[in-house]
Amino acid sequence: METRTARLTILFVLIGCLSFVQGLAQVPSQISQINVLMIHGRSDSSGEQFGWLSTDQHNAWGGLKPVTGGNVWYVQWDAWNRHFDDTTCPGGECIIHNAVNALCNSLNGQECWIICHSAGCAAFENYLAKSDYATNSLLFAHVIAADSAAGGSELADNGVLSFIGGLTGLSGTIDESLKTSYARGAYNHNNMQGVVVRGVGGATDSYPNHALIACNFFPRQGGSGTNSQCTPCGLISTTSWECSDGTVALHSSCGHNRKASFQNCNSTLAPHTDTAGTFDFHGWWVTDHECNPALSGIVATSCNWSGPYSSTGSSRWNPGFNTYHNNHSDGKQTAVDEYSSAPAALCP
């Protein structure tokens, strides 16, 4: 069976599937180091170190580690007490800025894959949108965004995240930067500078107290043809449905361009053109052929992605709505398994 190390050779041939805004002049002829950055969304453990580490020190990823021919780094910032756009360390923007400068410089033969979760996705997108990525030597291939909180959460709007922390004897400011108004106003979500963000959006009613949480906090809608994996709301009969993973609604995890009730994930990645409902360079994991247009005629067949690829992703995939039957924690497993099982040209 083909190993990840052997599959790296394929990547060198198919370098056209790297992010395209940097331009061919800035991409070295050969990438010698693949770094997979795992950016988590929250930790509330005492004694945590912040930065980029080779171990998941406080089990933010539940022991998950993708199978890859590259190096896996856990990028850890103080998501419980700091804002995702905090430019002072250990805030999100500061930690990510330092990590990518050290690990993602194409002039050093480095390329980075990003797997983010929850507020980690808000932190990475915020950094990317405000960086000078289009004119520097950093190189990101793509982003897998699991349970992304980049669009904020209604639980933060209502102080529920801090309330839950208080019940456990912890306190934090996590609600402040995850309010939907703050998260959506902190940076230009359309300015991903050509870096593709593929969302793993969870739509499920399989989490504790789902009816109480979902139907009282998240946006919902009625009508026919709704996503049956979402939460039905209504005391006597199903009059409306709410679609979330229990912590963030699909408008956030799927990169929708407004806070509203959505039943599905859409995409602006070719061949999809949902510019009316989804931010630029955002889509779902994965049915697209987004790659370097300058080389697409040479490696076109290698840039037609069609997942899911793993047994986890296939078992949870809801093709009618482009969502996954995941709660907020499940998305981490789906994202890691999908990276590990995808073709090497996509996930080396």
N, C-alpha and C positions, 0 to 999 in steps of 0.2 A: 504494500500500500504506500502511496506517495507520502513522504514526510513533509513537515512544514519547512524544514531547512532546504530540502530539494526544491520545494515550491517557490522559494525566494528567487531562484534563477529565472523562473517564469516572470516574476515581477519586474526584473531588470529589463526584459524584452518588452513588457507591456507597460512601460513607464508612462504611456499616454493616459492612463487612468488616474494619474495624480491630479491634484487640484490645478485648475488651469489659469487662474488669474495671475500667477506669478510670472508666466511667460516662459517660453522654452529657454531663453538665455540664462535664466536664474536656476534652472534645474540641472544638477550635475549629471554627467553621462551615466553614473552608476550610484545607486543608493547602497551603502554598505551596512547601514544600521537601521533597523525598524524598531521604533519604540511605541508601545501601546500604553497610553495614559488612561488610567482608571480614575475618574474624578467623581468622588462621592458627594452626597448632598447634605450630610449632617453627621456630627458626632457629638456626644455629650459626656464623654468619659474623661475623668481627671487624669492628668499626666500625659495627655496626647501630644505627640510630636507633630509638627506641621512642616510641610514641604513635599518632596517626592521620595518615596521609600520603596524598597523592594518587597516589603511585607505589608499585609493588610492588618496593621497593628491593633486596631480595635474592632476588627471583624465587620467593618462597614459594608463589605461585599459578601458577608456570610461565607467566607472561605473560597469564594469563586476566583478562578484564574483562567483566562482564555488560553487555549492551545494555540501557540503561535511560534513562528520561526524567529520572532523578535524578542525584545526585552519588555517585561511588564513592570510598570511603575504605578504605584498608588499615590495619587496626588491628593494631599489632605490639607484642607484649610478649615478654619474655625467657623463652620456653617451654623453653629448653634448660637454663637455670641457676636458674630460679625456679619456684615452685609456681603452679598455676593459681588458687589461692585466696590468694595472697600479697597482702596489703593495702598493701604498700609498693612503690612503683614501682622498677623496671619489671616487677613481678609482674603476673599476669593480672588479679586483681580490681581492682587500683589503676588499671592502664592502661584497662581497659574502663569503669570508673566514670567516669574523666575524659572518655573519648571520648563516651560516651552523654550526659553532662551538656552537652557542647558541641554535639552534633549531633542529639539526639533529643527536644528539648523542645517539646511541642505548644503551649505558650504563645508560642513563637516561630514557630509555623506549621510545625514540623518533625515528620516521621515517619520512623522507621527500619525498614528491612528488614535482617535479619541473614542472611548466608551464612557459616557457620563450617565449619572443617575440623579433624578430629582433636582434639588437646588444646584447640584454640580453642573447640570446643563445650563442653568441660568448664568452661573459664574463663567463657564467657558464661552458661551455666546456673547456675553457682555464684554469679556476680554477681546474676543475676535472682532466684534463690531467697532471697538474703540482703538484697535491696534493699527499699525501701518503695514499690515500683512501683505497688501497688494504690491508693496514696493520694497519689502525686506527679504531676507533669505530663509525665513522660516517656511516649513513645508508640512501641511496637514493633508492627509489623503482624503479621509471622510470622517464623519461623526456618526456613531450609533447613539441615539438619545433615548434612554429608557426612562419612562415615567417622568418626562421632562417637566420641571416646574418653571420653565422659562417664561411662561405666560401667567405665572402666579397661581395662587390657590384661594378659593373661597373660604377654606378653613383658616387661612391666615387673615383674611378680611374680617373674620369674626373672632379672632383671638383664640381659636381652638387649639392650634399647635402649641402655643405657650401654656394654655390651660392643661393640656395633656402632660406637658412637661412638669407643671406644678404638682399634678397628682402623683408624679413619680419622685417628688422631692427635688426636682431640677428646675432651673429657671433659665431663660434665654431670651434673646431678641430676634429669634428666627422669624416671627410673624412680620416684622417691620419690612424687610426687603422682599418678602414673598407675597405681600398684598398684591392683588391683581393690578391695581393702578400703579404701584411702584414698579413691579416687574416689567410691565408693558411700557412704562415711560422711562426706564433707566437707560435704554440704548435703542438704536434703530434696528429692529428685528429683521428688516429687509436687507441689512447690510452685512451679509455673511461673507462678502468678498470672494464669492465663488466656491467656498467650501461647502460641500453638500452635507446637510443634516438629515439623517434618516431616522424617523421617530418609531419607537415601539410604544404605541399607545394602548393602555389598558382599559377595557370596558368590561365590567364584571359586577355581579352582585354577591360574589363569594368572599366577603370579608366581614368581620364581626360588626354587629349593629348597623349593617349596611342600609337598611331602610331608614333608620333614624338619622344617620349621617347624610346619606345621599339626597334624600327628598327634602331635607330642611336646609341644606347649604348650597348644593350645586344646581346650576340651571337645568331645566328639564323641558320637554316638549311632548306634544301628543301627535295624533295622526296615525296613518297606516304605514306599513313598511318599516317600522322601527327596529332597532337592533335588539334582538331578544336576549342578548347576553348582558344588557344593561339592567338597571334596577327599576322595577315597576313601582309607581307611586299612586296612591289612592286607597282609601280605607275599604271601599266596597268593591270596586272594580278598577281595572287598570285604565286610568285616564291619561297618564303621561309617563314618560320614561326619563331617567337620568343616566348619563353615561360618564363614568369616572372609574378610577382604580381605587377609590376610597380616600385618596388624598389630593389628587389633581384631576380635573375634568379634561375631556378630550380637547377642549379649546387650547389648553396649555400643552399637553403631551404630544399633540399632533401639529403644533406650530400654526394654529389658525390665527388669522390677523385681527381677531376681535374676541372679546369676552362674550360668549353666547352659548346656547345649547347646540351641541353637535352630536350626531350619531355615528360619525365615521371619521377617518383620516383621509385627507386629500393630498394632492401633490402638485408642486410647480416644476418637478423634475421631468425632463423629456422621457417619454412622449406625452406626459400629462401637463395640463396647462391651467390649473385651478388658481389663476391669479386673483380671482374675486374673493377667495376664502382662505388662502394659505400664504404665509410669508414666502418671499423669494428664497430659492435654494433649499426649501424644506419639502419633505415628502415622507412616505412611510417606508419601513423596511419590508420588502424591497421589490419593486417592479419598475425598473427604469433603465435607461442607458445613458446616464449622465457621466461623461468623461471628457478628457481634453479634446475640444473640437478640432484643434490643429492636427491631431493624429488620429481622429476618429475614423478616417477613411482607411487607415492602415490596420487598426485593431478593433474595428467596429464590432465584430462578433464577440470580442472579449469584454465589451462594455455594455452588453445587454444583460442586466442583472435580473434574475427572477427567483426570489425565495418564497417561502422560508426554506432553509437548508437543513436545520437540525430536527431531531425527533421532538424536542421541546417546542420549538417554534411551530412545527407542523401540527402538533396536537392542540396548540392554543390559538392557532390562526383562524380568523373569521374573515374569509375572503370577500364576502358581500359588503363588508364595511371597512376592510383594511385595518382592523384592530386585532388585539390579542386578548384572550380571556385571562388577563393578569390582574392581580391586585398590585398595590404599590411596591411591594417587595418582590413579587414574582418577576417583574420586568427585568431585574438584574440577571436572573438565571437565563431568561430568554435571550437577552442581548449577548451575554457571554457565550452561550451555546451556539447562537447564530454566527458570531464571529469565528468560533472554533470550527464550524462545519462549512463555512462558505468557501468558494473557490479562492485559491491563493492570490489571483490577480485582484480580487476585491479585498480580501482580508489575509494578508501574508502571514 
